[in-house]
Amino acid sequence: MEGLNPRSVLVTGSNRGIGLELVKQLVGKRDPPEWIFATCRDPEGPGAKVSPGRNQLGVNNLALVTGKASGLNLLFNNAGIVKPSSLESETPENMLEVYNTNVVGPMVFLPLLRKASKESLLKGMSCSKAAIINVSSDCGSITNIMAWDIGQIPNYRCSKTALNMLNRCQSLQYAQDEILCVRNFSPHKINTSTTGISNLDGVQNILKTLARLSEKETGTFVNWDGKPLPW
């Protein structure tokens, strides 16, 4: 974790679970980032753990604020939603809402990442220089089809599979900018509103993994501990 030294970090979905713990641990670092931007979709919602009023910036305003930080070194696309459903009960409305949050949402802030990469003195790719981390899931693996008997949730599964493809496309397109785009994580056994499983030590392991990522990993699908996951 000490090898992770971005000047600016943006964490989406930071009002609880993984996002909140990421922000806490980044703030608690011996050498924390100078800028930490914590955002969420509903800061006044019943599950929010942060104070309302601190995260109520629109995308345009947030871009202006992060621009003052000389770009954005690390974008952690953690925000995601799921609508309980089966294949028989699934609706187009649910599919579109989940897709819009889980896939369209992560396609923001590229100019700020390019700015950070261009102005950095670091060589190669790293999460301290410029990186997009898209939080995916085992549910997005076509090979695994994790926990189908527990919950079919096609809206969530399809969105995470699409996010994996977006991750791969970003890695190809932005390689010339030396942006470590796009390393997908499956936050297994970490407290979220989806799983209800608590193991926030896993967040510290995520940060340790981020610290050692390089161009060798860009575009891959890996677990929180850096081990590869099947597509």
C-alpha positions in Angstrom: 0.0 0.0 0.0 2.9 2.4 0.7 4.0 2.0 -2.9 0.7 3.6 -4.0 1.2 7.3 -4.2 -1.3 9.1 -6.4 -1.7 12.8 -5.9 -5.4 12.7 -6.7 -8.0 9.9 -6.3 -11.7 9.8 -7.2 -13.8 7.0 -5.7 -17.4 6.6 -6.9 -20.0 4.9 -4.7 -18.2 6.0 -1.6 -21.1 6.3 0.8 -20.8 2.8 2.2 -19.1 -0.6 1.7 -16.1 -0.9 -0.5 -16.1 2.8 -1.5 -16.3 4.1 2.0 -13.6 1.8 3.3 -11.3 2.8 0.3 -11.7 6.4 1.2 -11.0 5.7 4.9 -7.8 3.7 4.2 -6.5 6.3 1.7 -7.1 9.1 4.2 -5.3 7.0 6.9 -2.2 6.4 4.8 1.1 7.7 6.2 1.4 9.7 2.9 -2.2 10.2 1.8 -3.2 11.6 -1.6 -3.3 15.4 -1.6 -6.8 15.2 -3.2 -9.4 12.6 -2.5 -12.8 13.0 -4.2 -15.5 10.8 -2.7 -18.8 10.7 -4.6 -22.1 8.8 -4.3 -25.5 8.7 -6.1 -27.6 9.3 -3.0 -25.8 11.0 -0.1 -29.1 11.4 1.8 -30.2 7.9 1.2 -30.9 5.4 4.1 -27.7 3.5 3.5 -25.4 6.5 3.3 -22.6 6.6 5.9 -21.2 10.0 5.0 -22.4 13.4 5.8 -24.9 14.8 3.3 -23.6 17.9 1.5 -20.1 16.7 0.9 -20.7 14.7 -2.2 -23.4 16.7 -4.0 -21.4 17.7 -7.1 -22.6 17.2 -10.6 -20.3 15.6 -13.2 -19.5 19.0 -14.7 -18.7 20.7 -11.4 -16.7 17.7 -10.3 -14.6 17.9 -13.4 -13.8 21.5 -12.7 -12.8 20.7 -9.1 -10.6 17.8 -10.0 -9.0 19.9 -12.7 -7.5 22.0 -9.9 -5.7 18.9 -8.8 -3.7 18.9 -12.0 -5.7 16.0 -13.5 -6.7 12.7 -11.9 -4.3 10.0 -11.1 -6.6 7.2 -10.0 -10.2 6.7 -10.8 -11.9 4.0 -8.9 -15.2 3.2 -10.5 -16.9 1.4 -7.6 -20.5 2.7 -8.0 -22.9 -0.1 -9.0 -26.5 -1.2 -8.5 -28.5 -4.4 -8.9 -32.2 -5.0 -9.2 -33.3 -8.3 -7.8 -34.8 -10.4 -10.6 -35.0 -13.7 -12.5 -34.8 -14.2 -16.2 -38.6 -14.5 -16.2 -39.2 -11.3 -14.1 -36.6 -9.1 -15.7 -37.8 -5.9 -17.3 -36.3 -3.6 -19.9 -36.5 -0.7 -17.4 -34.4 -2.5 -14.8 -31.9 -3.6 -17.5 -31.4 0.0 -18.8 -31.2 1.5 -15.3 -28.5 -0.9 -14.1 -26.6 -0.7 -17.4 -26.6 3.1 -17.3 -25.0 3.1 -13.8 -22.7 0.1 -14.1 -21.5 0.6 -17.7 -22.1 4.1 -18.9 -21.1 5.7 -15.6 -17.5 4.6 -15.8 -17.0 6.3 -19.1 -16.1 9.7 -17.6 -13.1 11.8 -16.7 -10.7 10.6 -19.5 -9.4 14.2 -20.2 -8.3 14.5 -16.5 -6.6 11.1 -16.6 -4.7 12.1 -19.8 -3.7 15.4 -18.1 -2.3 13.6 -15.1 -0.4 11.1 -17.2 1.1 13.8 -19.5 2.3 15.8 -16.5 3.7 12.9 -14.5 7.4 12.2 -14.3 6.8 8.5 -13.7 7.7 6.1 -16.4 5.4 3.4 -17.7 1.9 2.7 -16.3 0.9 2.7 -12.6 -1.9 3.6 -10.3 0.2 6.5 -9.0 0.5 8.0 -12.5 -2.9 7.5 -14.2 -5.3 4.6 -13.9 -8.9 3.6 -14.3 -10.0 0.8 -11.9 -13.4 -0.6 -12.9 -14.9 -2.7 -10.1 -16.4 -5.8 -11.8 -17.6 -9.0 -10.3 -17.4 -12.8 -10.6 -21.0 -12.4 -11.8 -19.6 -10.8 -15.0 -17.6 -14.0 -15.8 -19.3 -16.0 -18.6 -17.2 -18.9 -17.6 -18.0 -19.0 -13.9 -21.7 -17.9 -13.8 -21.2 -17.5 -10.1 -24.2 -18.3 -7.7 -26.8 -18.7 -10.4 -28.9 -20.8 -8.0 -28.8 -18.1 -5.4 -29.8 -15.2 -7.6 -30.1 -14.9 -11.4 -30.1 -11.1 -11.5 -29.6 -10.9 -15.3 -29.5 -7.1 -15.2 -26.4 -7.1 -13.0 -24.7 -10.0 -14.7 -25.1 -8.5 -18.1 -23.9 -5.1 -17.0 -20.8 -6.5 -15.4 -20.0 -8.6 -18.5 -20.4 -5.4 -20.6 -18.1 -3.6 -18.1 -15.4 -6.2 -18.7 -15.6 -5.5 -22.4 -15.4 -1.7 -21.8 -12.4 -2.4 -19.6 -10.7 -4.2 -22.5 -11.6 -1.5 -25.0 -10.2 1.2 -22.8 -6.9 -0.7 -22.3 -6.4 -0.8 -26.1 -7.5 2.8 -26.8 -5.6 4.5 -24.0 -2.4 2.5 -24.0 -0.7 5.3 -26.0 -1.6 7.7 -23.2 0.1 5.4 -20.7 -3.1 5.2 -18.7 -3.3 1.9 -16.8 -6.8 1.6 -17.7 -8.5 -0.7 -16.6 -7.9 -3.2 -14.3 -11.0 -5.1 -13.2 -11.5 -6.3 -9.7 -13.9 -8.8 -8.3 -14.4 -7.5 -4.7 -15.0 -11.0 -3.2 -15.9 -11.2 0.5 -16.0 -7.5 1.0 -19.0 -5.8 2.7 -21.5 -4.5 0.2 -25.2 -3.9 0.1 -25.4 -6.6 -2.5 -23.7 -9.5 -0.7 -24.0 -8.5 2.9 -20.6 -10.1 3.5 -18.1 -8.3 5.8 -14.4 -8.5 5.3 -13.1 -5.0 5.0 -9.5 -6.2 5.4 -9.9 -7.1 1.7 -9.9 -3.4 0.9 -6.4 -3.1 2.2 -5.4 -6.0 0.0 -7.0 -4.2 -3.0 -4.8 -1.2 -2.2 -1.7 -3.4 -2.0 -2.5 -4.9 -5.3 -3.1 -1.5 -6.9 0.4 -0.5 -5.7 2.1 -3.2 -7.8 0.1 -3.0 -11.0 1.9 -2.0 -14.2 1.4 -2.2 -18.0 1.6 -6.0 -17.8 -1.8 -6.1 -16.2 -3.6 -3.5 -18.2 -6.8 -4.8 -19.7 -7.0 -8.0 -17.6 -9.8 -9.3 -15.4 -8.4 -10.0 -11.9 -9.6 -10.6 -8.3 -9.0 -8.2 -5.5 -5.7 -10.0 -4.7 -4.4 -9.7 -8.2 -5.1 -13.3 -9.3 -6.6 -13.6 -12.8 -10.3 -14.4 -13.3 -11.8 -16.3 -16.3 -13.8 -14.2 -18.8 
